[in-house]
Amino acid sequence: MTRVGAPALWALRAHWVTATLLAVTGAVALAALLPVSALFGGSPLHLGSRLVAPALPTPDLQAPLGADATTPADYRAAVTGSLFGVLTLIAAGVFLVAAITLLAISDARSAARAREVSVRRAVGASRALLHFAAAFESAIVAASILLAGGVVGVLVTRETNAAWSGELAAGTLWVTVGLTASLLGLIGFGVSLPATRERRRMPLGGRKGRALELVLPALQLGVSLTVLGAAALLVRHAQRLEGADGTATGSGVVFQLVVPDGPAALRARAYDRLLARVNASPGVVAVSLTSADAELGLGTGDDILTDCGRCAWGGIGVPWKLPFVTHYLVSADTFRTLKVKVIEGRGITSRDAFTAPRVAVVSASLARDNFEGGRAVGRRLQIGHGQSDWYTVVGIVPDQLPAGYGGGVQPAYALYLSVLQHPGRTVDLLVRGQTDSTTIARVRGALQSTLGSGLTLRETSEARYRAHEADPVRWFGGLFGGLGWIMLALATLGTCVVMWLWVSSITHDLAVRRAVGARRRDIFRFVLSRVAGVAASGIVFGLWFGIMVWGALTSVVAGLPAWEPSVLIRFAVLLAIAAVVGALLPASRIAYAAPATLIGRGDP
């Protein structure tokens, strides 16, 4: 044991810098990736996400929907799955950057220990003994990684899981075990590299100063830029959803209702009386009764049939179209309350009662694409399946950007129906005006007396109602940002080591230049010009790759900008500075050392 342990302990003391860097890099990577690995569930062959999107009441449209009808809960699940997929790719990027950094540090450690290993072999140490010593050394480094990274990772995992606004399904340990084993395997390979370097190729290609080595830090910096930019966009979007502007975010109170079952006609008359009573209450400025979460822009998607007139569909003239649209139920004051202007025709009114002719209001894009010449007012459409109930389009409103989580993947086409003609059981009542306790008490009394004792009622402020939709976006943005900053730290460390190895590999050439008259600033200019190329390449790669990643995010998060130069420039400057700083130490060593002491040196 002494023959194995003593050399390992000596190596850890003598080369404590690289040993510490290996341990810190491994611990940081493990602590960062454990929270993501804990979000996987299922079996090894069918891995999936444990994340269950925040629950929503299912809108009741009082209409026979088709098999393809999609509820807001379905849209939420789709967005959650897409964002988790992006999170998985980011975690893979962190692992890749950590692996490159570990290999770079291992290469530097191997070069520094080359002579020591050669001496041990010369005095009779066997390869088996060297390998046993390396395994013992690896075990010590791995234990420190498991202790530090594992404890921090578990604590962060608990906090992350607790912060998720939805639920978590059953998890699996397969991903966590595989991740930990892979990191420890890299550590074991890196620590044992000096003992195997005579028979193995160097991880970084032998440090001959080739451009291939400089591709690695460029990729590291580019991936970091992409992730940090995506995180900043998500966090900024969540802040917009939580804005303090009372007009934009709402200064009213939302009552989420589940009304007792009964005849639809009776429920429609009750809704009509409720709206009249609440509107007449002192202090009330506006009242809107909508399908569940319609105020957030969330609705049910389903096919409708439009009486198009003469429209083209795949180059063929057709009198009908079957667009997939988002359905909303609204009351007479909804458009005014949400500041939606009717651009043609009229909106829904209190006269559009249960027994009145069926009417509908459509969004501008639905009118433009699915009615001849965009002239939808006066034409007909049919909703539901298995019936011939036609609705007359009475108005057109602008397309609205959904504020709710999940709205980014629902159809942009919107169809608004009268809540009095479709008196669903799950509805939201928005009351604006004075929100003092007296006014709210009057509204509660009107709700109980009008809708009956079996009413289920949940009350929240409109600002909180909207801000709650930012919770999942902020949660993903926080994870993206945390992984991005860790990736940046690992990439910076890896860049420093790779640049050090690269400069060290051309020490002889630089020393010759100094010996024949090159000035210090010439050495700095030569080295920093290469670093500038690395930084520029990383930024270009980050922008190119970032456009694809950010494009994927904008397709699932409504309102997220696809391109925000201020975010990109800020992180691009930061990454460029990190690359330059990483090369200053070896460049200074070369520039200020006597050329005679450097001639013939090609390794660190």
N, C-alpha and C positions, 0 to 999 in steps of 0.2 A: 504493500500500500504506500509505503514511504517513497519507493522508486517511482510511483505514478503520481502521488499527490504533491510531492515536493517540487518537481518541475512545473506542474500546473499552477501551484500557488506562486512560484517565482515568476512565471510568465504573466500572471495577473497583476503582480506588483510592478514588474519591470515595464509592462506595456499597459498600464492602467488607463491611459487616455482612450485608446481604441476599445479596450474592454468596457469602459464606462459608456462610450458612444454606442456600442452594440447593445448594451443592456438598456440604456435610455431609449434608443430607437425602437427596440423590440417592445418595451413596456408601454411607450406612447402609442404605438400601433395597436397593441392588444387592447389597451384601455379605450381607444377610439372605435375599434371594430366590434368589441363585445356587445355594445348596445344594439348595433345593427344585426348582428348574428342572432341575438335574442328575439328579434322580430319575425323570425322564420318559424313556420309551422308545417305540419305534414310529415310524410315519410321521406327518406333519402331520394326516392325516385319521383316523388310528387311534392316538391317543396312549394310552399306558398307563403303568403303574408298572414300574420296573426292580427293585423290591424282591421278592426271593424269600424266603419265610418260612423260618426255621430248619428243617432237615430232621428228619424223624422216621421211625423204622422203622414199616412198615405192619403193624398187628396181624394175626395169622393166627388166625382163629376156627375153622378146620377145619369150615366150614359153607358150603354153596352160597349165596352172597349174590346179591341182585337187582341189576338195572341201576342202581337209585337208591342203592345202598350208598355211603356217604360216609365216607372215612377221616379221621383226625386231620389229616393233611397238607392235605386239602381244606378243613377248617375253618380251619386256620391261614392258608391262602391267602385265604379269604373275609374273615377278620378283618384281614389285612394290607391288602387292597384297600379295606376300609371305612375304616380309619384313615388310609390314604393319601388317600382322598377328603376326609376332614375336614381333613387337612393342606393339601390343595390349596385348600380354601375359606379356611383361615386365611391362606395365602399371598396369596390374592386380596384378603382384608381388609387385609393389610399394604400391598399395592400401592394399594388404594383410599385408605387413610389417608395414605400417602406422597403420592399424587396431590393430595389435598385440601390437604395441608400445602404442597406445592410451589406450587399455585395461590394459596394465601393469601399466601405469601412473595412470589410474583411480583406479586400485586396491590399489596402494600405497596411493592415496589420500583418498580412502574409509577407509583404516586401520587407517590413521592418524586422521580421523574425527569420528571414532567410538564412543569414549567416549563423544565427544561434542553432537552427535546425541542422545546418551542415556540420557545425562543430560537434553536436551531439551524435550525429551519425558517424563522424570520424573517430570518436572515442569509444565506439562500440554499442551505441544505443540501437536497438532493433526497430524496425518499422512498427511492429506490434506494440512495443513500449511507447513509441511516439503517439500511436493512435489511442492507446489507453489513457495517456496523459491528456490528450486533446479531448477525449470523451469526459474525463473528470472535470476539466476546465469548462467544457460546454455545460455540464450539469450545474456548475456553480452559477454561470451566467444565466442559464435558463431558470434556475430557482429564483433568482432576483427578479427576472422578468415576470414570472408567474405571481410572485408575492406582490410586487408594486403594481404592475399592469392589471393583474387579476382583481385586486382589491378595488382599485380606482374604477375599473370597468364595471364591476358589480354594482358599485354605488351609483355610477352614472346610469346604468341600466335601470335601476329602481326609479331614479328620478325621471328618466325619459318615459318609462311605462306609465308612471303616475300622472305625467303631464298630458298624455294623450286624452283628448276629449271624448273619444268613443270607448269601445270595449276591446279587449284582447282575447283572441281565441287561444286554444291550447297550443303550446310551443313544442319545439324539438331541440335536442342537444346536438344533433348531427352537425349542423353548421358551425356551432361553437367549438366542438371537438376538432373538426377538420381545420378550422382557422387556427386554433391554438397549436395543433400539431404542425401545420405548415410553417408558422412563424418560428417555432422551436427547431424545426428541421433546418430552416435557413440559418439560425444561430449556430446549430451544430456543425453545419457545413462550413460556415465562416470561421469558427474557432479552430476547426480541424484542418483548415486550408493549408497552413504551413507544413503540416506533415504529409500532405498529398500533392503539394504544388509541383513536385518533380515529375509527377505522372499525369497531372491534370492541366488543362488550359486555364489561363487566368480569366476570371469572370468578365473583366473589362478589356480583354483582348491583348494583354501583355504590355499595356501602357507604352505604345510607340508613338504617341502624339497624333494619332490619326483622328480624322474628323468624326469617326463613328463614336468615339468617346464623348464628344461634345453634343451629340444628338441626345444623349440620356438626360442631361440637365435641361435641355431645351424642351423635351417632352414633359419633364417634371413641372417646369414652370408653366407650360401651356395648359396642362390639365388643372393645375391649381387655379389659374386665371379663370378657366371655365366654371369650376365649382364655386369659387368665391363670387363671381358675377351672378350665377344663378341664385345663390343664397341671398345675396343683397336684393335682387329683384323680388323674391318671395317675401322677404321681411318687409320691404317697402310697400308691397301690395297689401300685406296684413295691416300695416299702419294706416293705409288709406281707408281700409274698411272700418277701422276704429276711429276715424276722424272725429274731431270734437265739434264740427259744424252742425248746429242743431237742425238746419234746413236739410243738409245733405244726409246726415245719419239718422235724423228723426228725433223729435223731442216729445213724442207722444207715448202712449201706453198700448201694448198689444195684448189682447185677450185671446188665448188659444182655446178654442171650444170644441168639445165633442158633444153633439146634441143627441138626446134620446131618439130612438128609432120611432117611426110613425109614418103616416101618409105624407108624401112629398108636398101635396097641395097645402096641407095644414102647416108644414114647416116653412113653406114659402111665405104664407101669410104672417107667420110669427116673425120671420126675418124682416118683412116689410114694417110691421109694427115696432120692432126693436130699433130699426134705423130711424124711424120717425121720433120715437121717444128719446133716444140718445141725442139726436140732433137738436131736440128742443130743450135739452138740459142746460142750465146756466153754466157758462165757462167752456162749453164745447164749441170748437171752431170747425172741425171736420171729422167725419166718420166714414170709414171704409170697411166693407165686409167682403172678404175674398176667400178663395180656396186656400187651404193650408199652405203657408210659406210663399204665396203668390207675391207678397210684398217684396220678398227677397229675389224675385225673378225665377223661382223654382216652380215647375209645373210638370204635368204628365204628358209624355210624348206618345202620339198615336197618328195613324193615317186619317186623312179626311179626303173627301171627293169634292173637287171644285168644278163649278160650271164655268169653264174657262172661256168659252166662245170659240175662237180660232187660235189655237196655240200649237207650237212646234214641240214635239217630244222625240228626240233622236232623229230629227230631220223629217218626221212624219207629222202631218197636221192632225190634231186630235181635239175633240170638243171638251174633254175632261182631263183633269190631272189628279194625281194621288200623292200630294206632298205629305211628309212626316212633320208634324207641327207640335208645338208645346201649347197645351190647353191651360187656360186660367179662367177662374170664375171671379167676377168683379161686380161691384155695386155702382150706384149712380155717381158717387163722389170719389171713386177710386182714382180715376185719371187725374183729377184736380189735386187730390191729396198727394199723389206720387209725382206731381208736376210733369205729367205726360200730356202733351198738347195734341189734340185731334187735328190732323192736317187736311182731312177731307171728310165730308159727311158729318156725322154726329157720334157721340159716345153712347154708352149704356145709360139709360135713365130709369127712374122709378116706374115709368109706364110700361117698361118691359117686364111685366109681371108673369106669373105662372101660366095664366090663360091667354096671354097676348101672343101674337105671331112671333115665331122664333127669330131672333136677330143675333148678329155677331159683328164684332170689330176685329179687323186683321192688322197685322204689322205691315210696314211699307214693303219689306222684302217679299213677304207672302203675296201681296197684291202685285208687285212688279213681276214676279217670276211665274205666277200661276193663274193670272187673269189676262185676257187679251188687252194689250196696250197698257197694262197696269191699272185698268179701270175696273176696280173691284166693287165699288159702291153700286148697289142695285142688283148685283148678280147673286147667285145662290151657291151654297156649299152644304155638304152633308157630313155630319160627324157620327161616330159610332158605327157598329156593324150589325147587319141583320135588320135594318129598319130603313124606311124611306122618309125620314123627317128632315125636311129642308129648312135651311136658315138663310135669311137675307142679310147680306153684308150692308151695314148702315154707316160704317166709318173706317177710317184708316189712321193709324197712329205710328210714330217713328219706332224703329227697332230699339229695344232696350237692352242694356248690358246687365246680365244677372249679377247680383251681389252675393248670392248664396253659394256655399261650397258645393260643387257638383254642377253648377250652371254652365261651366265652360264646355261641357260635352253634350248638352241637350240641344235640340234643334233651334236654329236662330229664328225660324218662322214661328210667329206667335198668333194665337187665336184667343180672343176674349169673349166670354159668354156671360149672360146675366145670371147672377147668383140667385135671383128670384125665379128664373126659369129652370135652374139646376140647383135646387136647394140641398147641397151636400151636407153631410152630417159633421164633417171635420172642416171647420172654417176658422178664420182669424178675423177678429174685430180690432181695427186700429182707430184709436180715439186721440185726437189732437186738440190742444187748447190748454186750459188750466189743468194741471195734473196734481192738484192738491188732494188731500184725503177726502174732503167732502165731495168733490166732483167724481172721484173714482168710486166712492161708496154709492153714489147715485147710479153710476153705470152698472155696478155689480147688482144693485137692486133691480134695475131694468132687465138685466140678463136673467136673473132667477125668476122673476115674475112672468117674463114673456116666454122663456124657453123651457120652464118646468124644473122640478126638483131633481130630476135625473141628469141634469147638466154637469159635465165635467169641465172645470174651468182652471186655466193656468194663466197667470198674469206676470208680465215682465215689461220693463221699459223698452221703448223702441230702440234706443241707442244700444242697450245690452243685447237685445234681440238680433241686431245687425252685427254687433261686435263679436258675438258668439260664433258667427260664420268665419271669422278670421282665425279662430283657435287652431284648426287643423293646418291651415296655410302657414301660420306662424310656427307651429310645431315642426313641420317639414323644413321651413326656412332655417330654424335654429339648428336642426341636425345637419342640414347642408352646410351651414356656416361653420359649425364646429368641426366637421370633417374637412372643410376647405382650409381652415386655419391650421389644423394639424398637418394636412397635406403640404401646406406652404412651409411649415417648420421643417418637416422631413425633407422636402425638396430643397430648401435652403441649405440644410446640413449636407444632403447628398451633393448639391452643387459645389459646396466648399470642398468636399473631399475629392470629387471628380476633377475639379479644376486644379486642386493641389497635385493630384496624381498626374494630370496632363502637363502642368508646368514642370513638375519634377522629372517627367520623362524627357523633356527637352532642355534639361539643365545644361548638358554639355554644349548644345548649340548656342544657348544664351550666354554661357560663359565665354565661348569663343568670340561671340559678338562683342562682349565687354572687353576682352583682351585686345581686340583689334581696333578699339576706339569708340564703340557704341556707348552713348551716354545713358544715364539712368532713365531719363524720360523716354529714350528710345525703347528700352525694355518695357517700361510701363505702357507705352503706346502699342507695342506689339501684342502684349498679353491682353490689355484691356480692349483692343480691337476685336480679339477673338471672343472675349466675354460679351461685348456689345452684339456680336453676331448671335451668340447663344440667347441673349435676352430678346433680341428682335425676333429670332426664330420662334422662341417660346410664346411671345406675344401674338405673332401671326398665327401660330398653330392654335393658341387659345381662342382667338377671335373666330377662326374658321370652324373649329370644333364647337365653340360656344354658340354659334348661330344655330347649329342643329339641336343642341341641348335646349337652348332657350326657346326655339321654335316648338319643341315637344312640350315644354311647360306652358306656353301660351295657348296651345291647343286644348289643354285641360283646365287651366285656371283663367276664368274670364276676367278681362281687364288688365292682365299682365302685359306690359310692353315687351315687344319682341326685340327692341334695340334701345338701349339707354347709354349713350356715350359717356356720361359722367361717371357711371359705375365702372365701366371698363377702363377708362383712363386712370382712375384712382388706383385700381389694383395693378394695372400694367406698370405704372411708375414704381409701385412698391416692389413688384417682382423684378424689375430691372435693377433697382438698387440692391436687392438681395443677391443677384448674380454678380454685380460689380464688387460688392463687399467680399463675396466668397473668393475672389481672385486676388485681393489686395495682399493677403498674408504671404502666399508663395511668391508673388511678384516682388514684394519688398525684400524678401530673403535673397532672391536672385540679384536684385538691383544693388543692394548694399553690401553683399559679400565680395571678398576678394576673388577675382577670376581664377587665380591659381588654386584656390581651395575647392572650386567647383568643377574644374576640368576632369573629365572622366566619370563624373557622377551622373547616373541616369536613373537612379532609383531614389526614393525618399530615404 
